[in-house]
Amino acid sequence: MRAAVVGVGHYHAMYPPYYLDLLKKHGVEVVAVHDPDTATAEATASRIGSRSFVDMQEMRAETRPDLILGLGRHIAMPAAVEDAIESGIPTIMEKPWGIDAGTVRALALRAEEAGTWIATPFSMRYSLWAQRCREVVQAGSLGAVSNIRFRMVRPGVQRYIDQGCSWMLSKAEAGGGVLLNLGIHGMDLCRWITDEEPVVVSAHVSNAMFGLDIEDYAHVTLQTPRGILFHVEAGYTYPRDGGADDEHVFFAERAMLRETADGMEVVTRDGSSTEQAPQGMLTSWEGVLVDCIERIREGGPPPNTPTDLSRAVSLVFEAYRAAGV
């Protein structure tokens, strides 16, 4: 399989989860990279032994890839999505596809009407905890579900500046802050785990730590038609680089499921136990990337739909409105 990568100035191209390295690890040749900044495109191409382009269409026409990985600045993503729809080439397109819900909704509709193979790497679905939560909700095996807590707090904003991605700190270019960047994973998990369409019942955001025009902390509560509360907490407020404060917990009538570093803790009236992730299970970004690659190779459908992305983005912007920003 041969891949072309759009927008390698995006932090995920060169920093964890190192998309370019993951493609190579799993047998995909990166035949070309693109970025509107010539120096960025050339530096990335030199590092991985590929060709550089500043024009997406020219790259696609000259290299004829089997797969497109779409990254880039949020404000530039709509053009990349439109190019993917036009080309018909299977595409893995990073979130959020744009800087406003209306644009993303229109792109999702166009992509689905065109039958485009396009998936968003919703990496948080790829964990033992998330998959077990979805299974027990669908089976009703743990009784009524009360609430689910999703916390994703990462180091501060300096890392984006150091990575040459200061655009992430501008509302005009990124569309929003930590809620759109990290909290969107919680919005997606709520819909995926419960298989319901939630609404925003409360939302609070703050930029008190860094004083930027994007929020550095957010807390949102969603509620599904069955009454399940889903709490999304996201922040750029962890004090040390390389660390995180994440917590994913599921509360049902007969058990609590808490994600751990290597699996899941299960707490019932009778005590607690642990369930280890299956040996060889690929999680997070590697899990979703490999899933997409295998589906493309086998002619299978994408693991998620443009509507999944659009609904998650819409929930983020509903939360912004509820928070008064």
VENTA-V594189 format. One record per helix or strand of 2 or more residues. SS is the DSSP state (2 for helix, 1 for strand). FROM is the first residue (numbers start at 1). TO is the last residue. If there is no record, write none. Layout:
ss=SS from=FROM to=TO
ss=SS from=FROM to=TO
This chain:
ss=1 from=2 to=6
ss=2 from=11 to=14
ss=2 from=19 to=25
ss=1 from=29 to=34
ss=2 from=38 to=48
ss=1 from=51 to=53
ss=2 from=56 to=63
ss=1 from=67 to=70
ss=2 from=74 to=87
ss=1 from=91 to=93
ss=2 from=101 to=114
ss=1 from=118 to=119
ss=2 from=123 to=125
ss=2 from=128 to=139
ss=1 from=145 to=155
ss=2 from=158 to=162
ss=2 from=166 to=169
ss=2 from=171 to=174
ss=2 from=178 to=194
ss=1 from=199 to=206
ss=1 from=217 to=223
ss=1 from=229 to=238
ss=1 from=244 to=252
ss=1 from=256 to=260
ss=1 from=263 to=268
ss=1 from=271 to=276
ss=2 from=284 to=298
ss=2 from=306 to=323
